[in-house]
């Protein structure tokens, strides 16, 4: 095992200029992440200088066997915390050979919105709070939970410490450092309300980069849980019970904190309220795009608003949209859309918020 570890951690830069690029893309479910590696002649720091590549779309649910080739377009580069050195991770999106974006390619449409002159002028900032659950591999049950049973009720686990309260911290801390190494603008982590559930925050990130960073952060977490023998779940309601004696468990979201230049400037609070009014008018459209199974999470309980009701308020964590006390006091700042589920597509959510609040003229 010592030799295997030595080979895994081998510093290639001491013997060759060649580097390994891990191409990452989104599979046919719209949530599964796929990747494969190729050798480059030397270091590359511009995605436009990377070669396009292809893969077998019939094996990812994105093409038929008779016409299976799908083309990867490199879009963003990150440092590789696993191979290190000059090796890189490459976030890609997927196209047919004729250049048509696949239905699962949500980045293409998002990039159009974020490149619109009106959106560029507003410099949209995002801070995404990605919640997730760690599951025991063989039984698909939350980490730290007794097999076939339930832990003590919620309360001591949120930001908790101790062997009976925090489960999976080594994974969480490894992921934190891996994101920082990769160049992802991860801004924090914490244990969540349900035991075995955690959160990381990415941002502030501008425009399309928010989606790129969340997807690569998810990829890193998937790889780290793979090494740890633990399963990552982005299900918005991983534990749903009907018997009160079995507990009352929080769901998992991906709250989107958002601001534009106009919101951050003096008088921004009025811009924020106007943007929230637009979000209310398009509540159904946003809910439909905010993640599968979100109706199991948005029940009006566990710090959520009912899925059929749009509600906003200052410092109200039971609202669809929350405005912070500091924003209200300063008269400018940001707001938090609390509706997105943990399994949302960040390209869809971020671009949709920008389109509704900046481009849409009701």
Phi, psi and omega in degrees: 000330180296317179294320178300314178298320179298318181291320179299320184265013182300131178272101184293334184296343179282342186233343183208154175274347182293148179229162179254130176247121176266109179277127184243138175211172182260130184277192189294336179283347185083359181229334180285137181255132180243158177199154172206158189249153174217158180266134176251154183293334181191180182299143177226133179237008180232118183300332180291343179266359178273146178288144169292160183217173179228165175211169182276097181292340179290340179266359177240007180076026184237004178197167176268162179294333181284338181213072195266352188283127176239141186256131177265129175252114178297135184234329182209144183245138176227153175290145183267109181285349180273311180269333177061202184060222179269005181290151189226159168253138184235113176279126184238162164237167195244140182222158169288164178303335180274359175096011179273128179296139177294157177303329179279355179275090180274345181293323184302310180292322179298319181298324177297318180294315184288343177267356178297134183307322180293324179286317178303318182296331182272351178045067182294127178255142178230144169230111185260129177259097185269108175268150180203164180237137176264128183245146173293133192301312190277339184241359178051047181233144187306143178301132179090349179275143176296141182300123180072007182229190186230145178280182176296158187298161182298150180149300184277355189271327182299118183055029185277164178225147179120151185295339180262005182230327183243121185237117177101019184299324179300320178296315182297315180291323176298319179294318179305309182291324178297320178295316178298318178299318184292339183099013175282138183277060178285131188249354177170171177217158170196154172288142183263184189293319179275134179298138184089359181248138183225173179217142165235153182242135176240127177139175001288135177235145186261128171056228186297336182296334178298316178294316179301315185290321178295316181296318180289325175297321175296318178300314179299319179294321178298318180293319182290319176294327175302313180294328182274353181073031181237151182258134176270130176239131173251019178297132182289346177214074187294333179234114178233116181237153180258341182266118181304333180290344179270003177102173182225103196250138177295154172270190182232128182240184174217071183303138182248108174275137193213141171207157172243171179302319180296325178288328182278342180273169178305138184083006185295337183297325178292324176295320178299313181296323177294319179295319179296322178297323176294318179299322179297319181295333181249028184303313183297318181296320180291316180301319181297336184252005190263014174125144179286139178077013183293338179295336177286340182261316184276082185249355187091358176244174176054049176062039176227158169267153177301141186300332182269000184238133174258125181220134174231155181191166178274124178063021182261106181279359173260016181258162174291318179231129181247135172252134182284155178301321182295322178296316178298316182293317182283339183077017179193164180142231187218172171226168183239119172273111187266005185278327185301139178279163180299334182262016180295158172271116184296333175296318182292309185295312183294316181290327180292320177297316179296316181297315182292317187274338183250311189271327185288129178243089183294000000 
